[in-house]
Amino acid sequence: MGLIKAVTGAVGGVVADQWREYFYCDSLDADVLVTKGHKKTKGRAANNNGEENIISNGSVVAVNEGQCMIIVDQGKVVEFCAEAGEFTYDASSEPSLLYGNLGENIKKTFSTIGKRFTFAGDTAKDQRVYFFNTKEIMGNKYGTANPVPFRVVDENIGLDIDISIRCNGEYSYKITDPLLFYTNVCGNVTEDYEKKELEGQLRTELMTALQPAFAKISAMGVRYSAIPAHTMELADALNEVLSDKWAQLRGIEIVSFGINTMKASEEDEAMIKELQRSAVLRNPNMAAATLVGAQAEAMKAAASNTSTGPMMAFAGMNMATQAGGMNAQQLFQMGAAQATAPQSQPAPAAAPAQTAGWTCSCGKTGNTGKFCSECGAPQPVAEGWTCSCGAVNKGKFCSECGAKKPAGEPLYKCDKCGWEPEDPKNPPKFCPECGDPFDDSDIR
């Protein structure tokens, strides 16, 4: 009886699976990443008895926009389609008398019956269709539970410090390689694989990658308060940091990264503001204006002083002004002097220092040219070191400008714009590109 039942089951199963199937996927929810495809059957259809995980040769799979389809045969991915439209699976290992060459399909059908008979009428085969959501997966929230270090660089004031910031917002990602995602993440799920199953792991890794991503952004000179305007650069930096784990291992990438709030601690913000305020006072005019404002406030306070009297308060204020060593008038004069000073212009190279004349080896004295007027011998090269002003000296200080003799033979290069003179040992007084004067800070 068992053999007869096995033969009956094998023949009945193969006959039921002869029909070509139609696989489809309804609209995927935003939270569903992967779902298993199902055969489209109705009450009046004749193929209601076919095996669920059997795909007959010639079956059709409908692929919608924003979806990707794979076919898995015995645990191995055998087909892949990311283009919207109708896909015909004509390489199935399950033959159908209703598709292809009838003679060959008859032979394959009897072979399949024989194989199923050896498994007591069972199919001994598993074929599945999976649909992947390739749209942008939005609404993934994140937040820094602990402050994240951020480097603040402000070249204008020479600021380079590390602060701590907190931020929160949302990010989006998408599946860019469904094969990697199937192989390393979801596997052969029976129904739906939702983003909540992956959400916690992605958020943890995102927070870990946020610190090196912030380091890349700060290296670009972006202040932490301006980061919300550079979210695309931050998304690129995060993808670069997470490429090994997300893109190359799981087949997903960050599409966008949004920031709701970003704030440093009150202590760090107060420190940055104080440093910026102090840097502004390097300008004499700004320092003078600040001093005038402070003096005006002091005068108001002195005039309203009722405990010691306005006269004593003004006397104390005058003593404080005299002890300060600097007043607003002096600062304004310094600022006016800087404003009216001629702009630095490229200065011609200084000519070698001329003497009253030089004596040739032939005995001729009073020569002023480069050659001896008596014998035509060239003027001997002056011994000593050449100052940046062009004078040739033998002592430790320049006899022309008083500059100290540099150690060794210094080579000059403008520290502001990088311009290099043709003779790096004898630069002009001013850089012809930016007008910055050459001094010891330009020695490279």
HELIX and SHEET records of a PDB file:
HELIX    1   1 GLY A    2  ALA A   16  1                                  15    
HELIX    2   2 LEU A  102  THR A  118  1                                  17    
HELIX    3   3 PRO A  178  PHE A  181  1                                   4    
HELIX    4   4 TYR A  182  CYS A  186  3                                   5    
HELIX    5   5 LYS A  196  ALA A  219  1                                  24    
HELIX    6   6 TYR A  224  HIS A  230  5                                   7    
HELIX    7   7 THR A  231  LEU A  242  1                                  12    
HELIX    8   8 SER A  243  ARG A  250  3                                   8    
HELIX    9   9 GLU A  266  VAL A  280  1                                  15    
HELIX   10  10 PRO A  284  ALA A  303  1                                  20    
HELIX   11  11 PRO A  310  GLY A  324  1                                  15    
HELIX   12  12 ALA A  328  THR A  340  1                                  13    
HELIX   13  13 ASP A  440  ASP A  442  5                                   3    
SHEET    1   A 4 HIS A  38  LYS A  39  0                                        
SHEET    2   A 4 TYR A  22  TYR A  24 -1                                        
SHEET    3   A 4 SER A  59  VAL A  63  1                                        
SHEET    4   A 4 GLY A  85  TYR A  89 -1                                        
SHEET    1   B 5 LYS A  76  CYS A  81  0                                        
SHEET    2   B 5 GLN A  67  ASP A  73 -1                                        
SHEET    3   B 5 GLN A 127  ASN A 133 -1                                        
SHEET    4   B 5 VAL A  32  LYS A  36 -1                                        
SHEET    5   B 5 ASP A 192  GLU A 194 -1                                        
SHEET    1   C 3 ILE A 137  GLY A 143  0                                        
SHEET    2   C 3 LEU A 159  ILE A 175 -1                                        
SHEET    3   C 3 VAL A 148  ASP A 154 -1                                        
SHEET    1   D 3 ILE A 137  GLY A 143  0                                        
SHEET    2   D 3 LEU A 159  ILE A 175 -1                                        
SHEET    3   D 3 ILE A 252  ALA A 264 -1                                        
SHEET    1   E 2 TRP A 385  THR A 386  0                                        
SHEET    2   E 2 VAL A 392  ASN A 393 -1                                        
END                                                                             
